[in-house]
Each structure stands twice: as structure tokens, then as C-alpha cells.
């Protein structure tokens, strides 16, 4: 298909027969009273989801661990960013730092953008050097869907730990809805957001959202701001056909903060608010995404779906990133002046055909489809600059300026072409027993050219060794599972799933001759569990047990031996959750995950890591949220508790990061119908804690105790 636009091809297929990956309509927020009362208005286990299967199965029908957090729950909990919101889900913890765009997650013992896949409206995002920066803000999000465990059979490589799907708000076809919120809090933090959507005409509806946030941050020179804009237009001339055009814009300037160095191996009060970056450090992310999504019911039980999309990301990193305690001099050594820029374009198309027809008297749902992506990247850096190294007083110092003797300029370009075909089927053997199976084959081809600067001019040369112009990966993944429902509200399930993770990042594939022949790491999972819905859908409980094995790690058995693809790591554990809403006055939800993650066979650089826990991987985590309305209908109280167990910042488990428990609380007062004044306290007990690490003894600290007040209105 050389020279032909994949999006154009997808739409020609669609229009020859015609559309749509269904853009699930934004859940109605009609029960405004319930929304603020408890925050537990959520997708019940009987409501179909989009992430655990392409078949439109409910969580009870899916042989996997799936969860959903809707916008009302995010708002009730007071989560101000997507990373904070999704880590309320069972088994999901953060490993976010500036180097990965502040978005990396850990699930089931595997972390980072190469093991936890991130999706927007069911479409995968391709990271650059482990970095993803889109979406920007939870304001325009309808819900977050979570699939725990390997998702490669559904979405491709890089999903052995799980997948996170951000589902954006869609136009409402029933009535016009509007919302606005303004807030102010500690660290001179303020935000304003607004959204409106509804029908324009019988066949036309719209949705527009905007939000802006700004803060001085909790460290020196920790100011940040972000802008998120989105708009969608839906055309539905009949119940059988709809077409949705959407655009999202995000601009972020996060805190230029890369962590706090320990003093003699300890976190001390005196330097917790110091920022050791240079004064002119810079982080900037600009993302734009356009999509055209269609859905066409061709006949009863037959739907055709198509989504064409384009995402551009321009990122700038210019910082002094590493800081170490020097015990001999009693100072902090600063180094690693790194200037990096990403200019990325992802152009793609995804199409599927779903057929729901009985076979031999048994109910059957079948999906077949394809997706194609082209990712163009220009990677710029200043790695040839003279190094910047200095020592500063840990508590009082001149931060200085960024030192660069080379300049940030394009150094290489890559083009990644991906195509895949997939199929999934569910066969109902009886009313209680069903089988679910899926398969996916994916082909990825990466080309890379180096950009050379000489006195004679600029040239581009093939970067791969041995005269090879591209590196091709072919992977086939599959899963098979069964679900038994003794009653419509209870299901027992089991599944076996395979998956693949890249070694590094596909779009920035290594040019090393010794690693050029490496394939993706492969893994598999065995999982079983039980799910139940009760109290008429106002209560739910889940329990899952699993074991994941990943093989084909990159290792160097001795300091002088070649790098090989050997070894194995694994994770096994249990996850449990329960949620209840008792009338309109009280509700709670809780979850816990316990796991054992370890290297089973891994020797690298002469060090034996067998039995060690991989870095930045907590083995215990849990969340608890409670919502209560006192006698007065216009007063609502909520509290959240997050616990994350200890981790290590290195694979040798030499440097331990303590676990933490952080509590938040809030109270909302209704001023009139639809208008609420909310006060919140974050980190109620002012716990000093590290969310993750950037170097062995360089911790990224969480927000200290902070206060926030917000006025919100819904119409």
C-alpha cells in the first residue's frame, strides 16, 4: 500500500460498505443528586465496556479483570489529574516522572509505557523513548476503563501488565447539558473549566470542553500550567448510522522537577522543598488529536466500525536532571544536562465488523478487523554538548542556567509502519456457560536514518547495521477463556492469555549491532476469578488470582560478555475489590492487590538478580473511599485513603523507598439546585512520601498537605 493513505484506505472500505467504531455516548448525568452525594454512580458489572473485549461484553461476561471509573466518581474524589484518578483502580500504581511524560503506570508487577498500554477511545498510543503526554486533563473524560493483565491480543505489543483506555465525553443526543467549575488552593493553584453539549438538530449534536490549570508547585520554581480544549460534532441521520468528528488540543508546562536527593541516605525536612534543576529548565508538551469515527448497523446483529485519526506531539525537555549527595564534601553533585525534543505524528485507521448471530442454536458474537498506523518521528538532542557538573549547598544555592555547547537539533528520524489483523469470538454453550477466544497478528517495521552535520552540509544515512534498512517484528498473540454464570449476577471465569513487550521503545529502536536481531519479549498469563453484583446493581465485588511469566529479557551475563536476550521474570498475585451504595446517604468502595514480582533467571553485568523485585514495583497497594450525606440533603462528605507498599529504586534491591498511606477529605455544600461549594484537604496528615524515583537516591515527592475550594455548577 505504498503511497496510499491508510486512513483513506480505511474510509474507502467503510464507504464501500460503511462505518464505525461506536463512540459510546457520554453517560447521562441526570442523577445530579447521586453524583455529588456519593460519587459511586459507576458502570455496574452488567454494563457493556469497550476495553476488556471488542465484543461489547459486560464485565460479568468477560473472562478478565476489568474496571471502570466514570467522570462523576473522579470528580467526587477530587482527583485533579488522570494518573491520580486511574491509580484508584485495583492493582494500578504510578511510576510517573518527567522523563516518561508523567503518565507511566505499573500493573501486575510490570511497569512503564512498554508494559502498560495507554489508549484513547480504544486506539493505542505509541510512546517515544517511553514517553506519552496525551490526554491532558480529566475534565473532558467520560470514564477510564482498566484491563488488568495482558492486552496484546486486543491492542498489540507493550501490554503485558495491562491497558488503560481513556474514553472522552461525547455529544448527548437527548438534552443540552452544561457544567462549569472554578477552584483555588494551596501553592497558588487555580483552575477553571467549562463544558456544554447537546442536540442542535434532530440529526446533529455537539460537545465542547475547555479547562485551564496553573500552580506555583510545592518546590522552588515549581510553577506549572496546562490547557485542554476539545470539541466533537456528531451526525446521526438515522438510528443505524452515526459519524463523529472530534479534535483535542493539549498544552502542558509541568513542574520542572526531577526529584529530591537524599542526604546521607535519608529524606530530610530541610531540602524537601528545594528544586535542584537549573533556573531555566523547561518541560513543554503540545498534543493535537483529530479523529473521525463512524458506526453503521448494516443489518440486525451486524455492525461495521471505523475510526481514522491523527495525533501530533511536540515535546521539549531541557533540564539538569541528576543529583547525588556527596558525603565527603557535604554537598549535592548535579549533572546530566540533557536537551531533547520530540516531533511525532501518528496517523492511523482502525476498522472492525461485528456479527451477532446464533450458531447451531447457541448465541454467538464475532468480531474481525484490522488496524494500521504510521508513526513519523524526528528526534532532536544535544548529547554531544560538553557536560555540566557542579556542586551546591543542599539547602541554599544559586540554581544556575542550563549549559549547552552543541544545541538541540534533529539527530535522527524514524518511520514505524504497523498493521495488524484481529478476531474475537464468544460462544454461549448454555445460558450459564460461554467460551471467549481471540487472536491477533501484528507486523511492525521500523526505519531509522541518522542526521549528520558536517562543514559541507547535512546528510542522512541509514542507521541500521549490516546494510539493513529496516527492522521487522511479527507477533501473534491469543487468548482463550471461559465464563460460568450460575445466576445472572454472579460469574466465575478463567483464561489463558499471551502477550509481547518491546525491548525499549519501538519508535526509537536501538541501532546496536549486537541487539539488532533481538525480538520482542514474550509472556503469558493464567488467571481465574469471581465477580458478583448485588443490591440491585448498587453493590459489586470481584476477586482475581493470576500468574504472569515474561521471557526474553536483555541481559549481559558478565561485564565483558555480549548482550543477550535471555532470562525470565514473573509476577503472581491476587486482586480484590468491593463497592456498595446504600440508598443516597452512604457508599464506599475498597480494593487491595497483593503480589510477588521477581526475576526468576536474570544475570546482567555480572550481577545475579534472581529472586529480586524489579525496580519501582510495589507488591502491595490498596484504596478506600467513603461517601456520606448527613441529615441535610445539601451537605455531602467524602474521604479517600491510598496505600502503596515499599519499592526499590534499583533491580539489585539495594535502595529501598518506603511505602506510604495518604488520606484526602472533602465536604460539599449545595448553595442551590445544581450549584455546589466544595472544600478539600489533600494529604490530610501532611505525609512526606515518594511516589517513585528518578535515580537510586533521588525521589519524586508527592504533594504536601494542601487545601482547595471550588465552586461548581451543572445545568
N, C-alpha and C positions, 0 to 999 in steps of 0.2 A: 504493500500500500504506500510505497514511497511517493512523496509528492502530493499525497491526498490528506486533507484534514480529517483526523479521526472523528472529531465532533461532527463534521459534515457527513461523514460516512454513517455515523450512528443515527443522525436525523434522517438521512435518506432511507435507512432501513425502517425507521419509525414511520415516516410519512408514506412509505410504500405500503405499509400495512396499518401503522401508527401507535400513540405514546405510552408511558410514564412511570417512572419510579414515583410512587404515590407520596406526595408531600403531605404527611399526616397533618390534618388541621389542628391548629392550636387548641388545647383543651379549654373548654369554656370555663371562665372564672365567675360563673353565675353565683356560686355559693360564696359570696364575698364574706359573709359572716364566718363560715367554716374556714376560709382561707387564713384569716388573721387569728381566729380562735386557737387553732391547734397547729396549723401548718402541716397536718398529716393527710391533707387531701392529696392522694397519690394514685398512680396507676396500680390497681389491685392485681392480684395474681391471675385474675380472669381476663385482664385486658391485653389484647394483642400488642406486641412490641415489634421493633424493627431491627434489633441488634443481635439477639440470640439466634435468629433464623431469618431467612428471606421469605419464609412461607407464611408470615403473619400469624405465628403461633402465640398463644398466651404463655406466660412463664410456667403455668401448670402443665402445659403440653410440650414444653421444651426440655430435652434431656441435658440441661446445662444450668449453671448458676447465672441467673440474670436478675438485674435490679433496675429500678427507675427512680429518679429524683426529679420531681417536677418543679416548675418555677415558683409555685406558691410555697413549697417546702423550703427552697433555697432562700426565699425572701423572709419567711418566718424565722429561720435560723440565723439570719443576719450575715450570711456568707457573702463577702464582697468580691470574691474572685472565683473563677471556675475551679482552680486547683483546690481551694479550700472547700468548695462545695462537693466535689466528687470524692474527696477523701473522707467524707462522712459515710460512704458506702462500705459495706463489709469487705475487708481484705484489701483495701486500696490505701496506700500511704504515699507521701510525697518524697521525691528526691530532686525537687526543683532548685536550680541555681541559674545565675545569669548565662552561663555557657550553654545551657540547653533551652534557653528562652523562658525559663521559669515555669515549664509545663511538664517536666518528666515525672513519671509515677512508677510505683513498684506494686506488682500484683503477684501473689502466689510464689514469692521468692525470686522473681525475675523483674528487672527494672530497666528504665531508660527507654528512649524512643525506638530502640532496636528490639524491644521485647514487649512493650505495651503500646499497642497501635491506637492512634487517635484518628477519629472520623468526624466529619461534619455532614449531617443529613445522610449518613450511610456511605459517604465517599471518603476513602482513606487519604491522609495527608502524607507526603513524602518528606522526611526530615533532611536537613543539610548538616553534616557533621554533628548529628544528634540533636538538632535544634528545630523546634516548631514554635511559632509565636502567634498562631491564629487558632480559634477566635480570641477576642479581646476581653469581652465583658459579659457577665451573666444576665444583664438586663434584657437582651434580645433573645434569650434562650427559653424555649418552651419546656424542655426537660433534658436530663442527662441519662442516657441508658448505659448500663455497665454489663459486660460479659466477662465473667471470671474464668480464666483458663484459656487454652489455645484457641485462636480465632482465625488461623491461617486458611482453613478450609472455606471460610466465608469471605475474607478480606485480603489475604495474601501474606507475604513474609513480614516478620517483625511483630508477631503477636502471640508468642508462646505464653506470656503471662496473662494476657487478656486484651480487651479492646474497650475503648471509651467512645461513645457516639454522642456528639452534641447535636441535638435536634432544635433547630431555630423556630421562632414563632412564625406562624403562617397566617395569612388573611382569614378572618372569620367571615363566613357567608351568611350568618344568621342575624347579627346585630352589630352596631358600632360600639366599640369598647375603647376607652381611653384611660391612661394612667400617667401619673406624674409623681416624682419624688425628689426631695431636696434634703441633703444631710450635711452636718458639720460635726467634727470631732477632734480628738487629740491629735497632736502633731500637725495642727493647722490643716487637717484633712477636710475636704469638702467635695461634694458630688451633686450633680443634678442630672435627672433622667426623665424622659417622657416617651410615650408611645401611644399610637392610635391606629385603629384598623376597623374595617367593616365593609359592608357592601356599598358599591357605587351605583350599580345597576343590577338587574336580575342575573346577568352572566358575568359580572365583573366585581371583584373585591380587592382590597389593598391592605397593606400593613406597613407602618413606618415607625422606627425606633431610633432614639438618639440618647447617648449618655456621655458625660464628661466627668473625670475624677482628677483630683490634684491633692498632693500631700507633701509636707516637708520631711516626712520619714522619721524613723527613730534612731538614726545615726547622723553624724555630721555630714552635711552636704548630701542628704538622702532624699532630696526632692524628686518627685515623680509626677507624671500626669499621663492620662490616656483619653482617647476619643474613640467612640464606637458609633457608627452610623449604619443603618440597614433599611432597606426598602424592598417590598415584594408586591407584585401585581399578579392576580390570579384570574384567568379567563376560563369560564366553565359554561359553554353554550348548552350543555345537557348534563344529565346525571352520569352519563357514560364517558365523558371526556373533560379533562381539565389541563390547563397549561399555566405554569407559574414561572415568572421571570423574577429573579432576586439578585440583589447586589449588597455586599457587605464591605465596609471600609473600617479599618482599624489603624490607629496611630498611637504608639506607646513610647514613652521615655521612662523606663523603670528606674528604680534606685540604682545608682552606680556603686553598688555594694557587693563585694565578693567575699565577705566573711570577716570574722574576728579571730585573730591569732590567740592561742592560749599562752599564758605566761607561766613558764616552768611547768607546763603540762596541765594547768588549771585555768578555768574560766574565772576571771576576777571582775569585781564590780567596776573598778576604775577605768577599764578600757572598753566596756560593753557598748558605749555609745560613740566610740571612735570609728571613723571611716579611714582606712589606710590606703584607699585609692588616691590617685592624683586629683588635683582640684579641677582639671578639665577633662576628667574621664567621661566617657559617653557611651550610652546604650540607646539605640533607636531602632524600632521595628515598624515598618509600614507594610500592611497587608491589604489586598483588594481581591475579592472573590465575586465572580458573576456566575450564575447558574440558570439554566433553562430546563425545567422539569415537567414531564408530562405523564399523564395516566389515562389509559384508554381501555374501557371494558369492551372487548370485541364481541363477546357473547356471554351467556350465563356461565359463570365459572371460569372465564378466560380473560386475563388482563395482560396488557403489554405495557412495559415501563421503559422510560428512557430519561437519563439525566446527562446533559452536557454542561461542562464547567471549565472555568479558567481561574486560576489563583496565581497572583504575583506577590512575592515577598521580597522586600528590600530591607536588609538589616545592617547595622553598623555597630561594631564593638571596638572601642579604643580605650584601653584601661591598663593599669598596672595591677596585676591580678593575684600575685602570691606573696604571702607574708609569713615570716617564721621568727620565733623567739630565739635570740642569741644569748644563751646563758652566760657566756664568757664576758660579754660587754654589757649585758642587761638592757639590750636594745632590740628593736624589731628590724630584721632584714627584709627589704622589699625588692621584688624582682618580677620578671616576666611582663615586659611592656609589649603587649600584643594588639595590633590593629588588624581587624578583619572586616570584610564586607561581603554580604551575600546578595546576589541579584538572581532571583529564581522565578521561573514560570512553570506552572503545572497546567497542562491542557489535557482534558480527558473526556471520556464518554463511558457511560455505564448503561446497559440495557438488559432487560430480563422479560421472560414470558412465563406467566404462572397459569397453570391449568388445574382446576379443582373439579375432578370428575371421578365417580366411583369406578372401581375395577373389580370385577367379579363379585359385586355386591358389597365390597368394602370401600369405605371412604378413602380418597387418595388426593393429596396435594403435591404438585410437582412444579419445580422452577428450573428453568435453564436460561443461561445468559452469558454475557461477556463484559469485560471492561478493558479499556485501553487508556494508556497515559503516556504523555511525552513530557519529560521534565528537562528543562534547559537551565543550566547554572553557570554563572560566571563568579568565580571565587577569587576575591582580592585579599591581599595581606601585605604586611611589612616585615615578614620573618627574617629578612636579610638586614634589618636595622641593627646597629650597634646595641648591645644590651644595656638596659637601665637597671642599675643596682645602687641602693643606698641603705643607710641605717638611720632609724629615727627613734626618738624617745617614745616609749609605748603610750604615754599619756598626754603629751603636748608636743606638737611638731608642725612644721610647715609642710603641707601635703605636696607641694611642688607641682610641676607640669609634666605632661606626657612627653617622652623623649623618643624621637623617630628620625633616624638618619637616612631612611630609604623612601618612605612614603607608601601609603596604601594604594596599590594599583592592581589591576587584574593579573593573576599569575597562572590560572588555568581555567578551562571551560570543560564542562561535561554535558553530554546528552544521554539521557536514560529513556529507553523505549520499553514500555511494559505492555503485555497483553495477557489476558487470561480468559479461560472459559470455566464455567462452574455449573453445577447442577445439585439439586437438593430434592429429597422426596420424603413424604410422610404417608405411611400406610396404616390405616386403622384396621387392625385384625379383628377387634371386637370393640364394643363401646368403651371398654376399660383399658385395652392394650393396643399400643401403637408402636411402630418402628420408624425411626428417623435416620436418614443417611444422607451424606453429602460428599462431593468430590470437587476438587479444583486443580486445574493445571495452569501454571503461570510461567511465563518466559520474560526475563529481564535482560536487556542488552545495554551495556554502558560503554560509551566512547569518551575518551579524555584527551585533550590536547594541552600542552604547556605553552605559555606565552613567554617569549624570550625577548629581552630588551638589550640591544647592542648599539654601539655608535652608528652602525649602518642602518638601523631601523628596528622595527618589531617584526618578529616571525612567530609562527605557530607550528609546533611539531607534535607528532604522536607521542603520547606519554607512556604507552604500554611497552613492555619488554618483548624481545624476540620478533619484532615486526608485526605483532598482533595489534589490530586496530580497535578491537572491542573485546569485552568480557561478557560472556553469555551465561546466564543461570536458568536452568529448567528445574522446576519443582512441582511435584504432585502431592497434594495433601488430601486427607479424607477423614471422615468420622462416621461412626455408627452408634446408635443409641436406642434405648427402649424406654417407654413410659407406661407405667401401670397406675390407673386411677380407680381404686376401689369405690370411691364416691367422686362426684364431680368436683368437690372442693379439696381433695387430697390426691397427691401424686407421688409415686416412688419412681426413681429413674436411675439409669446407669448409662455410661457412654465410654467409648474409646476414641481418642482424637489424636491426630498427628499435626505437627507444625514445623515451621522453619523460622530461624532468626538469621539476619545477616551478620557477618563478621565486620563490625564497623557500620558505616552508612553507605547504602547503595549509590547515592548520588555523588559521593566523594570517595569512590572506591580506590584502594591503595594501588600504587604503581610499583610496589616492591616485586622484584622477580621471584623471590622466594615464596611470596604469598599469592602470586597471580593465579595459581592453579587451585587455590582453595575454593571449596564450595560453601554454601550456607550451612550453619549448624542445624542439626535436626533434633526434633524432640517428639515426645508422645505423652499422653496423659490418660490415666484411668480415673474415673470419677463416678461416685454414686451419692444419692441423697434423697431427701424427702421434703415436700413442700405442702403447706396446708393454708387454706383460707377459712376464716370462721367469723362469727358475729355479723353475718350478712355482708361480708366483704370489708368490715371495719377492723378486722384483725387478720394477721398473717404471720407465718413462721416458716423458716427454712433451715435446713441442716445439710451440709455437704462435706464429703471427705474425698481426698484426691491424692494422687502421686504423679509428679511430672519429672521426666528424665530428659536431659539435654546433652547431646553428644557432638563431638567435632569442634572442641574449643581450640583457639590458637594458643600454642604453648612453646616454650623454649626450655628443653629439659636441663641444659647446663648453660652457663653464660656464654660459652663459645659454640654451642651446637646450633644448627639451623632452626628456624621457627617451623613448627609442625602443626598439623590440625589433628589433635588427639584429645583424649580426656573426656571427662563426664562430670556434670553437676546435677543435682536433683533437689526436689522440694516435695515434701508431703505434709499434709495438714488437714485441719477441719475449719469450717466457717459456719457460723450460726447467726440468725437474726430473728427478731420478733418485733411486731408493731401492733399497737392496739389503740383504737379511738373509742372512748366510752361516751356516747352522746356528743354534745357540743361543748362539754365543760372540761374534759380531761383526755389527754392522749400521751403516749410515749412510744419511742422506738429505741431499740438497742441492738448492737451487733458485736461480735467478737471473732477474731481469727487467731488461730494458733498454728504454727508451722515449724518445720525443721528443714532449713535450707543449708546445703553444704556442697563442697567439692568432694566428689567421690574418687576421682582419679585425675589429678591435675598437678603437674610438676612444671614449674616455669622459672627460668633463670637460676636453676639450681636449688630453688626453694620448693619444698613439698607442702602443698596446701590441702592435702587430703583431710577431711573432717572439719575444715574451716568454713565459716559462714561468709558468703560473698559480701563485699563492701556495700554499705548503705542499704542493708536488707533487714528490716525489723522482723522478728519472729513472733511477736505478739502485738496486737492492735485491737482497739475497740472504741465504740462510740455509744453515747447515751443522750437522748434528747427527751425532754418532758415539756408539755404544754398544758396550761391550766387557765380556766376562766373563773374568777371568783363569782360571788353573787351578782355583781354588776355585769351586765352584758357588754359594757363599754370599757372593761378593763381586761387585758389578757397578759399573761405572764409566761415566759418560756426560759429554759436553761439548757445548755449543751455541755457535755463533757467529752473530750477527746483524749484517748490514751494511745501512745506509741511506745513500744518497748525499746530497749537499748539496741544500738547497732555498732558496727565497726567502720572506720573510715578507710581501712585497708584490708586486702584479702588475707593477709597474714594474721589478722585479728590482734594486732599489737596496740592499736589506738581505738579505745572504746568511747562511744558517745552515749551518755546516759539517756534513758527513756524519759518521757515526760507525760504529765497529765495537765491539760489546760481546760478551764471552765469559763463559759460565757453566760451571760444572763441578760434578759431584756423584759421590758414592760411596755405595752401599747395601750393608749387611751383613745377611745373614739370621741372625737370632737363633734361629729355629726355623721349622718349617713355617708359612708364611703370615705371619710376623712379621718386619718389616724396620726397621732403623735407618738413616736416610739423612741424610747431611750434604751441604750445598750451599754453593757460593760464587757469588753473583750479582755481575756486573760485576767479574770476576776481576782486571783490571788497573786498577780504580778510575778509569775513563774519565769525565771531565766532559763531558757532552753534552746537547744539547737535543732532545727528541722532537718538538716543534713550537713555535709561537709564539702569544702572545695579542695582542700588539701588535708593531709593527715591530721594536722592540729590547727586547722583553720575552719571554724564553724560558722555557718549561716544562722544567725539568731532570729527567733520569732519575735513578733510584736509584743512589747511590754503592755502592762495594763493600760487600757485606752477606753475613752468614753465617746459615745456617739449619740446624736439626737437627729431624728429625721421626721419630716412631715410628708405624708403620702396621701394621695387621693386617687380613687378609681370611680369612673363614671360609666 
